Amino acid sequence: MPHIMELLGKTRVVVKDGQVVEVGEPEVDWCPLFAKVRGIQKITPEEVKTNMEFRIRDFGMFTEKRQLELETFVGFGASEVMMTGLRRGLLDTTVTACEGAGTVISNSPSLVQGMGGRMSGLVETEPIDGIINGISERGGIVLDPSTAKLDPVAGLKKAAELGYKKIAVTVAFADTAKEVRRLEAELGLDLIVIAVHVTGLGREDARVLVENSDIATSCASKPIRDLVKPLAQVGTAVPLFALTQKGKELVLERAKEVESPILVNTMALPVLPEHKQPRDLI
């Protein structure tokens, strides 16, 4: 089984043995984040392949040599927010995804950032021993080392069994968000649900995701932008939205650790300057 990831305009990329073997068609033409960070002015299959190969070379993504301690990539990504939450005691642990390992439970701020900081939408993966061992050495728990399956619900159950209560969990599907909320009530947990990889979601799925999340990334999603009623927003091009009080507190806690100067202001949200949004939103 190869590894499948959706990145840069939700382009489907297949990686096998550390090589890009297949690249689909991008669903978005332009992403402000990658225009700024990598100078990509038009997303094409060639640019996506180049970017994926860069990640493989740069920090060993999808290989045995994967670096699991990485610098902060953006000020307010999902992994950065979780890293701060762990460091400052707002979270006990996290349930996230890493290529080559699948669903991972970790309370190490540096590992959570290392796994997730440069991660795009992981669709499918298979075990890579070097990555699984690296995660274990850093105190992370791989849900299923034999299959590297992606299953946030099972990951959450496992985290609860281990005695954790204040848990952040990343979800990409409406059904997953509903199920983790059901478990939260059933098991007496205190969750921070973070919606990730939302580009291309249908309106109904986006609505369910927004209703069940504390924090949502916006990616290139039009329905998410249309439906959110944020209590806080960071960024204006590919914003991160805090949708609940708990989410707002975590995002504002993150703001304390961001090194750049920060403007805090009150206004009607969301703020979405048209020229800055990914093109075209889907």
N, C-alpha and C positions, 0 to 999 in steps of 0.2 A: 504493500500500500504506500503510495507516495504521500508527500505533504502538500496540502492545498491551503493557500492563503489569498485573501482578497485585500488588495492594497491600491493606493494611488487611484482614486476614482472607481473603487470597487472592482478593479481588474483582477480576474481569477488567474492565479499563477500556480503552476505545479512544479515542485522541486523534488528531485530524486537524487540520492547520493551526492548532495551538495551542489547539484547542477540544476539550472532552470531548464525544464524540458517542454514547458508549454506556457503560452501567455495568451489570455483572452483579449476581448475588446474592452477598453475603458468605458465606463458608464457616465463619466464626468470629464469635461475637457480641461478644466483649470482648477487647481486647488491653491488657495492663497498661502497655506502653510508650506507646501513644497515649492511654490514659486519663491518664497522668502528664503527658505533654508537651503534649497538645492538649485534654485534658478530655473526650475522647470516651468516654461510658459505655456506649453501645450502637452497634455498627457496623451502619449501614444503608446502602443504596445512596446516599441523599442525603448522608450523612456522608462517604462515599468520594468522591463527586463534588466536594463542598466541599473536601476535602483535596487532591485532584488539582488543582483550580483554584487553590488556595492555592500549591501548589508551582510551578505555571506562572507565577503572579503574583510570587511571592516571589523566585525565583532563575532564572526563565526555563526551567524544564524543558520539553523538547520544542519549544523555540523557538530562533531565531537569536541571541537575547540571553542564552543560557544562561551563568550565572556558573560558572566552573570553579575558583574558589578559594573554598572554603566552610569555615566554622568546624567544629570537631568537633561531631558531632551526639550521639553516645553515647560513653561512655568506652571501651567494648570492642566496637565493631562490626568487621566484616571489614575495611572500608577503614581504620579507625583502626589496627588491628593491622598492616596492610601498610604504612601510612604510617610507623609507628615502625620497622618492620623495615628499610625503605629508609634512613631517617635514621640508623639505628645500624649499618648495614652487615651485617645478618643476611640481607638480600635484595639481589640485583643488579637485579632488575626484577620487574614484575607483569604478569599477563595477566587483564584484567577487562573489564567491559562498561560502555558508556555509551550512553544513548539518543541517537539521531541519528548515531551513529558505529559502533555494534556493538562487536566485540571490539577492545580497545585494549591495546597494549604500552606501559608507562610506568615509568620509574625516578624520576619526580618525586614526592616525598612529597605536596606540596600538590595536585598534579593528581590523584593517586590518591584523595586524600580528597575533593577537589572533585567528581570524577565519581561516586564511590560512596557518599559519606556520606549522601545523601538518596535513594538508589536503592532501589527495591523490585524485585520479580521482573520483569525485562524479558523479554518473551516474543518480541517481534518489533519491529523498528524500520526506519526508512528514512533515507537520508542527509539531514542538515541541515548545509548548508555552514558556517554560523556556528560550529556545535559542532565540526565536523571541523577547521576552520581554527584554532579556539581551542586544540584539543588539539595540533595540529601546532606552533603557535607556542610551546607550552610543552614541546616536545620529545617529545611522545607520538607513537606510531606507530599509525595506524588500519589495521587488517588489510586491509579492503577498502572504500575510500572510495566506490566506485561503487554498492555494494549495502548497506553497513552491516550485513553479516551477522554473526550471533552464532555463533562457532565457536572455542571455547577450545582445541581440539586443534590446529587450524591456527595459532592465535595462539601456542601453545606452540612449535610447529615453527619458526615465524618467529623467535621470541625466541632459540631455540637456534641458528638460522642466524646471528643477529646476534652470537653469542658469549657470550650470558648462560648462567650455570649455576645460580645460586641464585635460583630463580624461584617466586613465589607465583602460583597460578592458582585462580580461583574456579570452582566447578562446581555445577550444580544437578541433574545426572542421574547415576545409578549407572554407566551405560555410559561417560559422559565421564570419570568418576573412574578407572574401570578402564583406559581408553585412555591417559590422561595418565600413569598409573603404568607402563604398558607402555613408553611413550616415554621415561620417566625412565630405565628400565633400558637401553633400546636406545641412547639418546644420551648416557648418562653424566651425567645432570643431577642436581641436588639440589633437589627440589621441596618446597614447602609447599602442600598441597592443602587448600583451604578450601571446605567444603560450605555452600552458601547456598540460601535460598528453598526450604526443605524441607517446608513445610506441605502436608499432603495426600499425602505419599509413601506408597506401599504398604510393608508390612513388609520384603519381600525387597529392594526397592530401597534402603530405609533401611539395611538390613544391609550391602549392598555399599558404599554410600556411607560408612558408618562405618568399614568395614574398610580403605577406601582413602584416608581423609582424615586430615590432621594436626590440623585444627581444624574444628569444625562449629557453625554457628548452630543454635538449636533451634526458632526460629519458634513455630508452634503445633502442632508435630509430636509425636504420642504415640509412634510407633515410635522416633523418634530418642531421646526421653527414656528409653524402655524399654531400648534396646539399648546406649547409650553406657556405657563404663567409663572415665571421664575421669581423666587425670593431674592436671588442673587445671580449675577451673570459675570463670567470672566472672559475677556476677549470679545471681539466684535466680528471677526472674519469666520472663524470656526469656533463659536463660543462653547463654553461649558456652562450648563445651567444647574443651579441648585434649586430644587423643586419643593423641598420641605425645610423646616427649621433645622433639623439634624444635618441635612445636606449643606445648608447655609453655614452652619457653625464649622463644619469640616473644611469647606472651601475658604472661609475667612481665616481659619487656622493656618491653612496652606499659605495664604497671603503674607503671613508674618515671616515665612521662611524664604519667600521669593526675594532675590537680591535687588532686582530693579526697583526704581521708585514706583509707587502705586497710587492711582487716583481712586478715592472712594467718594461716590456721589449718589444722591437719590434721584431716581427718575422712573418713568414708566418703562417696563421691560416686556419683551426683549428689545434690544437695540441692535438693528441689523442693517448697517449701511450697504446699499445695494452693490456698489462697486467692489466691495471687499468679499462678498460671498462666493463660495465655489460656484463654477458654472458648468452645466446648468444644474440647479438643484433638482433632485429626484425624490 
